[in-house]
Amino acid sequence: MLKRLPRVVREQQMLDAAVKVFSNRGFHAASMDEIAELAGISKPMVYAYLGAKDELFLACLQREATRLMEAVAGGVRPTARPDEQLWNGLRAFFAFVGAHRDGWRVLYQQARSEPRFAGELAGMRTRIVEVVAGLLEGACAQADLASRTRTPARPDDFLAMAYAYVGAAESLADWLADHEEEDPEQTATRMMNFVWVGADALLQGRVWHTDRSQAG
């Protein structure tokens, strides 16, 4: 006789199976029968534990979003230098994507194509943007911007930069998820070079200006 598993363990098995099926099939093509079979349980049990397909997909999103945020938060050390904080956060982010490619595909690639789940995805993105904006603002606070030859970054700059960097990281994560041979550490290095070289210059007040003498 099979040992009865605790509910929380059984739910995680169902979510693991659902994430894999949603990742491979997409939301609409995914079958509750296939999810139940992969989890090794009956379809009525899936409905009893996690509800219909919409509810199951939302539960997958919430679990993967929580895992991702916990991974990033756990990677950032508040006492480190701002560039080290950003680097540690990027390493944790891409390490998560590399280890949970199915979860990332569900979280971003599948959820983006379903308007009904847009709110959940938007909420997660907002939290990540706020973290990155805070790191950039902290870097600015530590920088010596007293010199008149420098142009201090404005509060809106931090938020705009954070949105740009998060968008770039998401695109690179999509690429990582679709290339099994890629090393998450190398991907994080590429992203750090893209982010910090530009961010460091801006936070030091070095900004690009159009050549007005040739305008018009």
CNS distance restraints for C-alpha pairs under 8 A (distance, minus, plus):
assign (resid   5 and name CA) (resid   9 and name CA) 6.38 0.50 0.50
assign (resid   5 and name CA) (resid  10 and name CA) 6.17 0.50 0.50
assign (resid   6 and name CA) (resid  10 and name CA) 6.31 0.50 0.50
assign (resid   7 and name CA) (resid  11 and name CA) 6.06 0.50 0.50
assign (resid   8 and name CA) (resid  12 and name CA) 6.33 0.50 0.50
assign (resid   9 and name CA) (resid  13 and name CA) 6.40 0.50 0.50
assign (resid  10 and name CA) (resid  14 and name CA) 6.37 0.50 0.50
assign (resid  11 and name CA) (resid  15 and name CA) 6.16 0.50 0.50
assign (resid  11 and name CA) (resid  49 and name CA) 6.94 0.50 0.50
assign (resid  11 and name CA) (resid  50 and name CA) 7.61 0.50 0.50
assign (resid  12 and name CA) (resid  16 and name CA) 6.00 0.50 0.50
assign (resid  13 and name CA) (resid  17 and name CA) 6.27 0.50 0.50
assign (resid  13 and name CA) (resid  39 and name CA) 5.87 0.50 0.50
assign (resid  14 and name CA) (resid  18 and name CA) 6.03 0.50 0.50
assign (resid  14 and name CA) (resid  35 and name CA) 7.29 0.50 0.50
assign (resid  14 and name CA) (resid  36 and name CA) 7.25 0.50 0.50
assign (resid  14 and name CA) (resid  39 and name CA) 5.41 0.50 0.50
assign (resid  14 and name CA) (resid  46 and name CA) 7.05 0.50 0.50
assign (resid  15 and name CA) (resid  19 and name CA) 5.96 0.50 0.50
assign (resid  15 and name CA) (resid  56 and name CA) 7.71 0.50 0.50
assign (resid  15 and name CA) (resid  59 and name CA) 7.63 0.50 0.50
assign (resid  15 and name CA) (resid  60 and name CA) 6.05 0.50 0.50
assign (resid  16 and name CA) (resid  20 and name CA) 6.42 0.50 0.50
assign (resid  16 and name CA) (resid  39 and name CA) 7.72 0.50 0.50
assign (resid  17 and name CA) (resid  21 and name CA) 6.28 0.50 0.50
assign (resid  17 and name CA) (resid  35 and name CA) 5.59 0.50 0.50
assign (resid  17 and name CA) (resid  36 and name CA) 7.66 0.50 0.50
assign (resid  17 and name CA) (resid  38 and name CA) 5.73 0.50 0.50
assign (resid  17 and name CA) (resid  39 and name CA) 5.39 0.50 0.50
assign (resid  18 and name CA) (resid  22 and name CA) 5.90 0.50 0.50
assign (resid  18 and name CA) (resid  35 and name CA) 5.38 0.50 0.50
assign (resid  18 and name CA) (resid  56 and name CA) 7.59 0.50 0.50
assign (resid  18 and name CA) (resid  57 and name CA) 7.59 0.50 0.50
assign (resid  18 and name CA) (resid  60 and name CA) 7.32 0.50 0.50
assign (resid  19 and name CA) (resid  23 and name CA) 5.90 0.50 0.50
assign (resid  19 and name CA) (resid  60 and name CA) 6.31 0.50 0.50
assign (resid  19 and name CA) (resid 102 and name CA) 6.35 0.50 0.50
assign (resid  19 and name CA) (resid 103 and name CA) 6.03 0.50 0.50
assign (resid  19 and name CA) (resid 106 and name CA) 6.63 0.50 0.50
assign (resid  20 and name CA) (resid  24 and name CA) 6.23 0.50 0.50
assign (resid  20 and name CA) (resid 102 and name CA) 5.80 0.50 0.50
assign (resid  20 and name CA) (resid 103 and name CA) 7.61 0.50 0.50
assign (resid  21 and name CA) (resid  25 and name CA) 5.76 0.50 0.50
assign (resid  21 and name CA) (resid  26 and name CA) 7.50 0.50 0.50
assign (resid  21 and name CA) (resid  30 and name CA) 6.12 0.50 0.50
assign (resid  21 and name CA) (resid  31 and name CA) 7.87 0.50 0.50
assign (resid  21 and name CA) (resid  34 and name CA) 7.44 0.50 0.50
assign (resid  21 and name CA) (resid  35 and name CA) 6.38 0.50 0.50
assign (resid  22 and name CA) (resid  26 and name CA) 4.78 0.50 0.50
assign (resid  22 and name CA) (resid  27 and name CA) 5.50 0.50 0.50
assign (resid  22 and name CA) (resid  30 and name CA) 5.68 0.50 0.50
assign (resid  22 and name CA) (resid  57 and name CA) 7.87 0.50 0.50
assign (resid  22 and name CA) (resid 106 and name CA) 6.41 0.50 0.50
assign (resid  22 and name CA) (resid 110 and name CA) 7.78 0.50 0.50
assign (resid  23 and name CA) (resid 102 and name CA) 5.30 0.50 0.50
assign (resid  23 and name CA) (resid 103 and name CA) 7.23 0.50 0.50
assign (resid  23 and name CA) (resid 105 and name CA) 5.66 0.50 0.50
assign (resid  23 and name CA) (resid 106 and name CA) 5.32 0.50 0.50
assign (resid  23 and name CA) (resid 110 and name CA) 7.27 0.50 0.50
assign (resid  24 and name CA) (resid 102 and name CA) 7.82 0.50 0.50
assign (resid  25 and name CA) (resid  29 and name CA) 5.41 0.50 0.50
assign (resid  25 and name CA) (resid  30 and name CA) 5.19 0.50 0.50
assign (resid  26 and name CA) (resid  30 and name CA) 5.87 0.50 0.50
assign (resid  26 and name CA) (resid 106 and name CA) 7.95 0.50 0.50
assign (resid  26 and name CA) (resid 110 and name CA) 6.23 0.50 0.50
assign (resid  27 and name CA) (resid  57 and name CA) 7.61 0.50 0.50
assign (resid  27 and name CA) (resid 110 and name CA) 6.85 0.50 0.50
assign (resid  30 and name CA) (resid  34 and name CA) 7.53 0.50 0.50
assign (resid  30 and name CA) (resid  35 and name CA) 7.90 0.50 0.50
assign (resid  31 and name CA) (resid  35 and name CA) 6.38 0.50 0.50
assign (resid  32 and name CA) (resid  36 and name CA) 6.07 0.50 0.50
assign (resid  32 and name CA) (resid  43 and name CA) 6.64 0.50 0.50
assign (resid  32 and name CA) (resid  53 and name CA) 7.01 0.50 0.50
assign (resid  33 and name CA) (resid  37 and name CA) 6.12 0.50 0.50
assign (resid  33 and name CA) (resid  43 and name CA) 6.00 0.50 0.50
assign (resid  34 and name CA) (resid  38 and name CA) 6.06 0.50 0.50
assign (resid  35 and name CA) (resid  39 and name CA) 6.15 0.50 0.50
assign (resid  35 and name CA) (resid  43 and name CA) 7.99 0.50 0.50
assign (resid  36 and name CA) (resid  40 and name CA) 6.09 0.50 0.50
assign (resid  36 and name CA) (resid  41 and name CA) 5.30 0.50 0.50
assign (resid  36 and name CA) (resid  42 and name CA) 5.64 0.50 0.50
assign (resid  36 and name CA) (resid  43 and name CA) 5.13 0.50 0.50
assign (resid  36 and name CA) (resid  46 and name CA) 6.59 0.50 0.50
assign (resid  37 and name CA) (resid  41 and name CA) 6.16 0.50 0.50
assign (resid  37 and name CA) (resid  42 and name CA) 7.13 0.50 0.50
assign (resid  37 and name CA) (resid  43 and name CA) 7.84 0.50 0.50
assign (resid  41 and name CA) (resid  45 and name CA) 6.78 0.50 0.50
assign (resid  41 and name CA) (resid  46 and name CA) 7.60 0.50 0.50
assign (resid  42 and name CA) (resid  46 and name CA) 6.85 0.50 0.50
assign (resid  43 and name CA) (resid  47 and name CA) 6.58 0.50 0.50
assign (resid  44 and name CA) (resid  48 and name CA) 6.08 0.50 0.50
assign (resid  45 and name CA) (resid  49 and name CA) 6.05 0.50 0.50
assign (resid  46 and name CA) (resid  50 and name CA) 5.78 0.50 0.50
assign (resid  46 and name CA) (resid  51 and name CA) 6.70 0.50 0.50
assign (resid  47 and name CA) (resid  51 and name CA) 4.18 0.50 0.50
assign (resid  47 and name CA) (resid  52 and name CA) 5.65 0.50 0.50
assign (resid  50 and name CA) (resid  55 and name CA) 6.59 0.50 0.50
assign (resid  50 and name CA) (resid  56 and name CA) 5.58 0.50 0.50
assign (resid  50 and name CA) (resid  59 and name CA) 7.59 0.50 0.50
assign (resid  51 and name CA) (resid  55 and name CA) 5.52 0.50 0.50
assign (resid  51 and name CA) (resid  56 and name CA) 6.10 0.50 0.50
assign (resid  52 and name CA) (resid  56 and name CA) 6.11 0.50 0.50
assign (resid  53 and name CA) (resid  57 and name CA) 6.02 0.50 0.50
assign (resid  54 and name CA) (resid  58 and name CA) 6.24 0.50 0.50
assign (resid  55 and name CA) (resid  59 and name CA) 6.14 0.50 0.50
assign (resid  56 and name CA) (resid  60 and name CA) 6.29 0.50 0.50
assign (resid  57 and name CA) (resid  61 and name CA) 6.32 0.50 0.50
assign (resid  58 and name CA) (resid  62 and name CA) 6.18 0.50 0.50
assign (resid  58 and name CA) (resid 117 and name CA) 7.24 0.50 0.50
assign (resid  59 and name CA) (resid  63 and name CA) 6.15 0.50 0.50
assign (resid  60 and name CA) (resid  64 and name CA) 6.14 0.50 0.50
assign (resid  60 and name CA) (resid 106 and name CA) 7.84 0.50 0.50
assign (resid  60 and name CA) (resid 107 and name CA) 7.98 0.50 0.50
assign (resid  61 and name CA) (resid  65 and name CA) 5.92 0.50 0.50
assign (resid  61 and name CA) (resid 106 and name CA) 7.04 0.50 0.50
assign (resid  61 and name CA) (resid 107 and name CA) 5.52 0.50 0.50
assign (resid  61 and name CA) (resid 111 and name CA) 7.87 0.50 0.50
assign (resid  61 and name CA) (resid 120 and name CA) 7.58 0.50 0.50
assign (resid  61 and name CA) (resid 121 and name CA) 7.96 0.50 0.50
assign (resid  62 and name CA) (resid  66 and name CA) 6.05 0.50 0.50
assign (resid  62 and name CA) (resid 120 and name CA) 7.61 0.50 0.50
assign (resid  63 and name CA) (resid  67 and name CA) 6.19 0.50 0.50
assign (resid  64 and name CA) (resid  68 and name CA) 6.07 0.50 0.50
assign (resid  64 and name CA) (resid 103 and name CA) 6.00 0.50 0.50
assign (resid  64 and name CA) (resid 104 and name CA) 7.54 0.50 0.50
assign (resid  64 and name CA) (resid 107 and name CA) 6.68 0.50 0.50
assign (resid  65 and name CA) (resid  69 and name CA) 6.15 0.50 0.50
assign (resid  65 and name CA) (resid 107 and name CA) 7.07 0.50 0.50
assign (resid  65 and name CA) (resid 124 and name CA) 6.66 0.50 0.50
assign (resid  66 and name CA) (resid  70 and name CA) 6.05 0.50 0.50
assign (resid  67 and name CA) (resid  71 and name CA) 6.07 0.50 0.50
assign (resid  68 and name CA) (resid  72 and name CA) 6.26 0.50 0.50
assign (resid  68 and name CA) (resid  93 and name CA) 6.99 0.50 0.50
assign (resid  68 and name CA) (resid  96 and name CA) 6.59 0.50 0.50
assign (resid  69 and name CA) (resid  73 and name CA) 5.98 0.50 0.50
assign (resid  69 and name CA) (resid 128 and name CA) 7.62 0.50 0.50
assign (resid  70 and name CA) (resid  74 and name CA) 5.84 0.50 0.50
assign (resid  71 and name CA) (resid  75 and name CA) 6.21 0.50 0.50
assign (resid  71 and name CA) (resid  92 and name CA) 5.85 0.50 0.50
assign (resid  71 and name CA) (resid  93 and name CA) 6.78 0.50 0.50
assign (resid  71 and name CA) (resid  96 and name CA) 6.89 0.50 0.50
assign (resid  72 and name CA) (resid  76 and name CA) 6.50 0.50 0.50
assign (resid  72 and name CA) (resid  89 and name CA) 5.17 0.50 0.50
assign (resid  72 and name CA) (resid  90 and name CA) 7.50 0.50 0.50
assign (resid  72 and name CA) (resid  92 and name CA) 5.22 0.50 0.50
assign (resid  72 and name CA) (resid  93 and name CA) 5.53 0.50 0.50
assign (resid  73 and name CA) (resid  89 and name CA) 7.15 0.50 0.50
assign (resid  74 and name CA) (resid  92 and name CA) 7.84 0.50 0.50
assign (resid  75 and name CA) (resid  88 and name CA) 5.33 0.50 0.50
assign (resid  75 and name CA) (resid  89 and name CA) 5.28 0.50 0.50
assign (resid  75 and name CA) (resid  91 and name CA) 7.54 0.50 0.50
assign (resid  75 and name CA) (resid  92 and name CA) 5.43 0.50 0.50
assign (resid  76 and name CA) (resid  85 and name CA) 5.11 0.50 0.50
assign (resid  76 and name CA) (resid  86 and name CA) 7.18 0.50 0.50
assign (resid  76 and name CA) (resid  88 and name CA) 5.39 0.50 0.50
assign (resid  76 and name CA) (resid  89 and name CA) 5.14 0.50 0.50
assign (resid  77 and name CA) (resid  85 and name CA) 5.91 0.50 0.50
assign (resid  77 and name CA) (resid  88 and name CA) 7.57 0.50 0.50
assign (resid  78 and name CA) (resid  85 and name CA) 6.91 0.50 0.50
assign (resid  80 and name CA) (resid  84 and name CA) 5.88 0.50 0.50
assign (resid  80 and name CA) (resid  85 and name CA) 5.84 0.50 0.50
assign (resid  81 and name CA) (resid  85 and name CA) 6.15 0.50 0.50
assign (resid  81 and name CA) (resid 139 and name CA) 7.92 0.50 0.50
assign (resid  82 and name CA) (resid  86 and name CA) 6.26 0.50 0.50
assign (resid  82 and name CA) (resid 135 and name CA) 6.15 0.50 0.50
assign (resid  82 and name CA) (resid 136 and name CA) 7.30 0.50 0.50
assign (resid  82 and name CA) (resid 138 and name CA) 6.76 0.50 0.50
assign (resid  82 and name CA) (resid 139 and name CA) 5.24 0.50 0.50
assign (resid  83 and name CA) (resid  87 and name CA) 6.07 0.50 0.50
assign (resid  83 and name CA) (resid 139 and name CA) 7.69 0.50 0.50
assign (resid  83 and name CA) (resid 196 and name CA) 7.13 0.50 0.50
assign (resid  84 and name CA) (resid  88 and name CA) 5.95 0.50 0.50
assign (resid  85 and name CA) (resid  89 and name CA) 6.10 0.50 0.50
assign (resid  85 and name CA) (resid 135 and name CA) 7.33 0.50 0.50
assign (resid  86 and name CA) (resid  90 and name CA) 6.13 0.50 0.50
assign (resid  86 and name CA) (resid 132 and name CA) 7.55 0.50 0.50
assign (resid  86 and name CA) (resid 135 and name CA) 6.93 0.50 0.50
assign (resid  86 and name CA) (resid 192 and name CA) 7.87 0.50 0.50
assign (resid  87 and name CA) (resid  91 and name CA) 6.12 0.50 0.50
assign (resid  87 and name CA) (resid 188 and name CA) 7.60 0.50 0.50
assign (resid  87 and name CA) (resid 192 and name CA) 6.34 0.50 0.50
assign (resid  88 and name CA) (resid  92 and name CA) 6.17 0.50 0.50
assign (resid  89 and name CA) (resid  93 and name CA) 6.06 0.50 0.50
assign (resid  90 and name CA) (resid  94 and name CA) 6.11 0.50 0.50
assign (resid  90 and name CA) (resid 188 and name CA) 5.60 0.50 0.50
assign (resid  90 and name CA) (resid 191 and name CA) 7.68 0.50 0.50
assign (resid  90 and name CA) (resid 192 and name CA) 7.37 0.50 0.50
assign (resid  91 and name CA) (resid  95 and name CA) 5.87 0.50 0.50
assign (resid  91 and name CA) (resid 184 and name CA) 7.42 0.50 0.50
assign (resid  91 and name CA) (resid 185 and name CA) 6.23 0.50 0.50
assign (resid  91 and name CA) (resid 188 and name CA) 5.39 0.50 0.50
assign (resid  92 and name CA) (resid  96 and name CA) 6.10 0.50 0.50
assign (resid  93 and name CA) (resid  97 and name CA) 6.47 0.50 0.50
assign (resid  94 and name CA) (resid  98 and name CA) 6.00 0.50 0.50
assign (resid  94 and name CA) (resid 173 and name CA) 6.69 0.50 0.50
assign (resid  94 and name CA) (resid 184 and name CA) 5.23 0.50 0.50
assign (resid  94 and name CA) (resid 185 and name CA) 7.16 0.50 0.50
assign (resid  94 and name CA) (resid 187 and name CA) 7.04 0.50 0.50
assign (resid  94 and name CA) (resid 188 and name CA) 6.14 0.50 0.50
assign (resid  95 and name CA) (resid  99 and name CA) 6.11 0.50 0.50
assign (resid  95 and name CA) (resid 184 and name CA) 5.39 0.50 0.50
assign (resid  95 and name CA) (resid 185 and name CA) 7.02 0.50 0.50
assign (resid  96 and name CA) (resid 100 and name CA) 5.84 0.50 0.50
assign (resid  97 and name CA) (resid 101 and name CA) 5.32 0.50 0.50
assign (resid  97 and name CA) (resid 103 and name CA) 7.72 0.50 0.50
assign (resid  97 and name CA) (resid 104 and name CA) 5.94 0.50 0.50
assign (resid  97 and name CA) (resid 173 and name CA) 6.57 0.50 0.50
assign (resid  97 and name CA) (resid 176 and name CA) 7.44 0.50 0.50
assign (resid  97 and name CA) (resid 177 and name CA) 6.50 0.50 0.50
assign (resid  97 and name CA) (resid 184 and name CA) 7.74 0.50 0.50
assign (resid  98 and name CA) (resid 176 and name CA) 6.88 0.50 0.50
assign (resid  98 and name CA) (resid 177 and name CA) 6.46 0.50 0.50
assign (resid  98 and name CA) (resid 180 and name CA) 7.93 0.50 0.50
assign (resid  98 and name CA) (resid 183 and name CA) 7.61 0.50 0.50
assign (resid  98 and name CA) (resid 184 and name CA) 5.73 0.50 0.50
assign (resid 100 and name CA) (resid 104 and name CA) 6.28 0.50 0.50
assign (resid 101 and name CA) (resid 105 and name CA) 6.24 0.50 0.50
assign (resid 101 and name CA) (resid 177 and name CA) 5.04 0.50 0.50
assign (resid 101 and name CA) (resid 178 and name CA) 7.89 0.50 0.50
assign (resid 102 and name CA) (resid 106 and name CA) 6.33 0.50 0.50
assign (resid 102 and name CA) (resid 177 and name CA) 7.85 0.50 0.50
assign (resid 103 and name CA) (resid 107 and name CA) 5.97 0.50 0.50
assign (resid 104 and name CA) (resid 108 and name CA) 5.92 0.50 0.50
assign (resid 104 and name CA) (resid 109 and name CA) 7.35 0.50 0.50
assign (resid 104 and name CA) (resid 174 and name CA) 7.84 0.50 0.50
assign (resid 104 and name CA) (resid 177 and name CA) 7.18 0.50 0.50
assign (resid 105 and name CA) (resid 109 and name CA) 4.78 0.50 0.50
assign (resid 105 and name CA) (resid 110 and name CA) 6.06 0.50 0.50
assign (resid 105 and name CA) (resid 174 and name CA) 7.53 0.50 0.50
assign (resid 105 and name CA) (resid 177 and name CA) 7.24 0.50 0.50
assign (resid 106 and name CA) (resid 110 and name CA) 4.75 0.50 0.50
assign (resid 106 and name CA) (resid 111 and name CA) 6.09 0.50 0.50
assign (resid 107 and name CA) (resid 111 and name CA) 5.63 0.50 0.50
assign (resid 107 and name CA) (resid 112 and name CA) 7.98 0.50 0.50
assign (resid 107 and name CA) (resid 121 and name CA) 7.36 0.50 0.50
assign (resid 108 and name CA) (resid 112 and name CA) 5.66 0.50 0.50
assign (resid 108 and name CA) (resid 121 and name CA) 7.45 0.50 0.50
assign (resid 109 and name CA) (resid 113 and name CA) 6.96 0.50 0.50
assign (resid 109 and name CA) (resid 174 and name CA) 7.66 0.50 0.50
assign (resid 110 and name CA) (resid 114 and name CA) 6.92 0.50 0.50
assign (resid 111 and name CA) (resid 115 and name CA) 7.70 0.50 0.50
assign (resid 111 and name CA) (resid 117 and name CA) 5.99 0.50 0.50
assign (resid 111 and name CA) (resid 118 and name CA) 6.80 0.50 0.50
assign (resid 111 and name CA) (resid 121 and name CA) 7.07 0.50 0.50
assign (resid 112 and name CA) (resid 117 and name CA) 7.64 0.50 0.50
assign (resid 112 and name CA) (resid 118 and name CA) 6.54 0.50 0.50
assign (resid 112 and name CA) (resid 121 and name CA) 7.61 0.50 0.50
assign (resid 114 and name CA) (resid 118 and name CA) 6.75 0.50 0.50
assign (resid 117 and name CA) (resid 121 and name CA) 6.71 0.50 0.50
assign (resid 118 and name CA) (resid 122 and name CA) 5.98 0.50 0.50
assign (resid 119 and name CA) (resid 123 and name CA) 6.10 0.50 0.50
assign (resid 120 and name CA) (resid 124 and name CA) 6.53 0.50 0.50
assign (resid 121 and name CA) (resid 125 and name CA) 6.27 0.50 0.50
assign (resid 122 and name CA) (resid 126 and name CA) 6.10 0.50 0.50
assign (resid 123 and name CA) (resid 127 and name CA) 6.42 0.50 0.50
assign (resid 124 and name CA) (resid 128 and name CA) 6.40 0.50 0.50
assign (resid 125 and name CA) (resid 129 and name CA) 6.08 0.50 0.50
assign (resid 125 and name CA) (resid 166 and name CA) 7.98 0.50 0.50
assign (resid 126 and name CA) (resid 130 and name CA) 6.15 0.50 0.50
assign (resid 127 and name CA) (resid 131 and name CA) 6.40 0.50 0.50
assign (resid 128 and name CA) (resid 132 and name CA) 6.36 0.50 0.50
assign (resid 128 and name CA) (resid 166 and name CA) 7.51 0.50 0.50
assign (resid 129 and name CA) (resid 133 and name CA) 6.00 0.50 0.50
assign (resid 129 and name CA) (resid 159 and name CA) 7.32 0.50 0.50
assign (resid 129 and name CA) (resid 162 and name CA) 5.45 0.50 0.50
assign (resid 129 and name CA) (resid 163 and name CA) 5.92 0.50 0.50
assign (resid 129 and name CA) (resid 166 and name CA) 6.46 0.50 0.50
assign (resid 130 and name CA) (resid 134 and name CA) 6.04 0.50 0.50
assign (resid 130 and name CA) (resid 159 and name CA) 7.49 0.50 0.50
assign (resid 130 and name CA) (resid 162 and name CA) 7.55 0.50 0.50
assign (resid 131 and name CA) (resid 135 and name CA) 6.37 0.50 0.50
assign (resid 132 and name CA) (resid 136 and name CA) 6.32 0.50 0.50
assign (resid 132 and name CA) (resid 162 and name CA) 5.49 0.50 0.50
assign (resid 132 and name CA) (resid 166 and name CA) 7.90 0.50 0.50
assign (resid 133 and name CA) (resid 137 and name CA) 6.10 0.50 0.50
assign (resid 133 and name CA) (resid 158 and name CA) 5.13 0.50 0.50
assign (resid 133 and name CA) (resid 159 and name CA) 5.34 0.50 0.50
assign (resid 133 and name CA) (resid 161 and name CA) 7.37 0.50 0.50
assign (resid 133 and name CA) (resid 162 and name CA) 5.11 0.50 0.50
assign (resid 134 and name CA) (resid 138 and name CA) 6.00 0.50 0.50
assign (resid 134 and name CA) (resid 158 and name CA) 7.74 0.50 0.50
assign (resid 135 and name CA) (resid 139 and name CA) 6.21 0.50 0.50
assign (resid 136 and name CA) (resid 140 and name CA) 6.29 0.50 0.50
assign (resid 136 and name CA) (resid 158 and name CA) 6.11 0.50 0.50
assign (resid 136 and name CA) (resid 162 and name CA) 7.88 0.50 0.50
assign (resid 136 and name CA) (resid 199 and name CA) 7.94 0.50 0.50
assign (resid 137 and name CA) (resid 141 and name CA) 6.22 0.50 0.50
assign (resid 137 and name CA) (resid 155 and name CA) 7.68 0.50 0.50
assign (resid 137 and name CA) (resid 158 and name CA) 6.25 0.50 0.50
assign (resid 138 and name CA) (resid 142 and name CA) 6.38 0.50 0.50
assign (resid 139 and name CA) (resid 143 and name CA) 6.26 0.50 0.50
assign (resid 139 and name CA) (resid 203 and name CA) 7.49 0.50 0.50
assign (resid 140 and name CA) (resid 145 and name CA) 7.88 0.50 0.50
assign (resid 140 and name CA) (resid 153 and name CA) 7.49 0.50 0.50
assign (resid 140 and name CA) (resid 203 and name CA) 5.68 0.50 0.50
assign (resid 140 and name CA) (resid 204 and name CA) 7.83 0.50 0.50
assign (resid 143 and name CA) (resid 203 and name CA) 7.43 0.50 0.50
assign (resid 143 and name CA) (resid 204 and name CA) 7.02 0.50 0.50
assign (resid 144 and name CA) (resid 204 and name CA) 7.64 0.50 0.50
assign (resid 145 and name CA) (resid 150 and name CA) 6.41 0.50 0.50
assign (resid 145 and name CA) (resid 151 and name CA) 7.60 0.50 0.50
assign (resid 145 and name CA) (resid 152 and name CA) 6.15 0.50 0.50
assign (resid 145 and name CA) (resid 204 and name CA) 6.67 0.50 0.50
assign (resid 145 and name CA) (resid 205 and name CA) 7.36 0.50 0.50
assign (resid 146 and name CA) (resid 150 and name CA) 7.57 0.50 0.50
assign (resid 149 and name CA) (resid 205 and name CA) 7.84 0.50 0.50
assign (resid 150 and name CA) (resid 204 and name CA) 6.64 0.50 0.50
assign (resid 150 and name CA) (resid 205 and name CA) 4.38 0.50 0.50
assign (resid 150 and name CA) (resid 206 and name CA) 6.64 0.50 0.50
assign (resid 151 and name CA) (resid 204 and name CA) 7.56 0.50 0.50
assign (resid 151 and name CA) (resid 205 and name CA) 4.26 0.50 0.50
assign (resid 151 and name CA) (resid 206 and name CA) 7.00 0.50 0.50
assign (resid 151 and name CA) (resid 207 and name CA) 7.66 0.50 0.50
assign (resid 152 and name CA) (resid 203 and name CA) 6.89 0.50 0.50
assign (resid 152 and name CA) (resid 204 and name CA) 7.30 0.50 0.50
assign (resid 152 and name CA) (resid 205 and name CA) 5.46 0.50 0.50
assign (resid 153 and name CA) (resid 157 and name CA) 6.03 0.50 0.50
assign (resid 153 and name CA) (resid 158 and name CA) 7.46 0.50 0.50
assign (resid 153 and name CA) (resid 202 and name CA) 7.16 0.50 0.50
assign (resid 153 and name CA) (resid 203 and name CA) 6.12 0.50 0.50
assign (resid 153 and name CA) (resid 205 and name CA) 6.88 0.50 0.50
assign (resid 154 and name CA) (resid 158 and name CA) 7.06 0.50 0.50
assign (resid 155 and name CA) (resid 159 and name CA) 7.00 0.50 0.50
assign (resid 156 and name CA) (resid 160 and name CA) 6.18 0.50 0.50
assign (resid 157 and name CA) (resid 161 and name CA) 5.93 0.50 0.50
assign (resid 158 and name CA) (resid 162 and name CA) 6.02 0.50 0.50
assign (resid 159 and name CA) (resid 163 and name CA) 6.26 0.50 0.50
assign (resid 160 and name CA) (resid 164 and name CA) 6.32 0.50 0.50
assign (resid 161 and name CA) (resid 165 and name CA) 6.11 0.50 0.50
assign (resid 162 and name CA) (resid 166 and name CA) 5.98 0.50 0.50
assign (resid 163 and name CA) (resid 167 and name CA) 6.04 0.50 0.50
assign (resid 164 and name CA) (resid 168 and name CA) 6.25 0.50 0.50
assign (resid 165 and name CA) (resid 169 and name CA) 6.09 0.50 0.50
assign (resid 165 and name CA) (resid 195 and name CA) 6.68 0.50 0.50
assign (resid 166 and name CA) (resid 170 and name CA) 6.10 0.50 0.50
assign (resid 167 and name CA) (resid 171 and name CA) 6.34 0.50 0.50
assign (resid 168 and name CA) (resid 172 and name CA) 6.22 0.50 0.50
assign (resid 169 and name CA) (resid 173 and name CA) 5.97 0.50 0.50
assign (resid 169 and name CA) (resid 191 and name CA) 6.90 0.50 0.50
assign (resid 170 and name CA) (resid 174 and name CA) 6.22 0.50 0.50
assign (resid 171 and name CA) (resid 175 and name CA) 6.44 0.50 0.50
assign (resid 172 and name CA) (resid 176 and name CA) 6.17 0.50 0.50
assign (resid 172 and name CA) (resid 187 and name CA) 7.60 0.50 0.50
assign (resid 172 and name CA) (resid 191 and name CA) 7.94 0.50 0.50
assign (resid 173 and name CA) (resid 177 and name CA) 6.02 0.50 0.50
assign (resid 174 and name CA) (resid 178 and name CA) 6.38 0.50 0.50
assign (resid 175 and name CA) (resid 179 and name CA) 6.33 0.50 0.50
assign (resid 176 and name CA) (resid 180 and name CA) 7.05 0.50 0.50
assign (resid 176 and name CA) (resid 182 and name CA) 6.29 0.50 0.50
assign (resid 176 and name CA) (resid 184 and name CA) 7.25 0.50 0.50
assign (resid 176 and name CA) (resid 187 and name CA) 7.45 0.50 0.50
assign (resid 182 and name CA) (resid 186 and name CA) 7.76 0.50 0.50
assign (resid 182 and name CA) (resid 187 and name CA) 7.59 0.50 0.50
assign (resid 183 and name CA) (resid 187 and name CA) 6.38 0.50 0.50
assign (resid 184 and name CA) (resid 188 and name CA) 6.13 0.50 0.50
assign (resid 185 and name CA) (resid 189 and name CA) 6.29 0.50 0.50
assign (resid 186 and name CA) (resid 190 and name CA) 6.30 0.50 0.50
assign (resid 187 and name CA) (resid 191 and name CA) 6.30 0.50 0.50
assign (resid 188 and name CA) (resid 192 and name CA) 6.04 0.50 0.50
assign (resid 189 and name CA) (resid 193 and name CA) 6.19 0.50 0.50
assign (resid 190 and name CA) (resid 194 and name CA) 6.35 0.50 0.50
assign (resid 191 and name CA) (resid 195 and name CA) 6.03 0.50 0.50
assign (resid 192 and name CA) (resid 196 and name CA) 5.66 0.50 0.50
assign (resid 192 and name CA) (resid 197 and name CA) 7.92 0.50 0.50
assign (resid 193 and name CA) (resid 197 and name CA) 5.86 0.50 0.50
assign (resid 194 and name CA) (resid 198 and name CA) 6.82 0.50 0.50
assign (resid 195 and name CA) (resid 199 and name CA) 5.95 0.50 0.50
assign (resid 196 and name CA) (resid 200 and name CA) 5.53 0.50 0.50
assign (resid 197 and name CA) (resid 201 and name CA) 6.52 0.50 0.50
assign (resid 198 and name CA) (resid 202 and name CA) 6.33 0.50 0.50
assign (resid 199 and name CA) (resid 203 and name CA) 5.99 0.50 0.50
assign (resid 200 and name CA) (resid 204 and name CA) 6.19 0.50 0.50
assign (resid 201 and name CA) (resid 205 and name CA) 6.50 0.50 0.50
assign (resid 201 and name CA) (resid 206 and name CA) 5.29 0.50 0.50
assign (resid 201 and name CA) (resid 207 and name CA) 7.36 0.50 0.50
assign (resid 202 and name CA) (resid 206 and name CA) 5.15 0.50 0.50
assign (resid 202 and name CA) (resid 207 and name CA) 5.77 0.50 0.50
assign (resid 211 and name CA) (resid 215 and name CA) 6.70 0.50 0.50
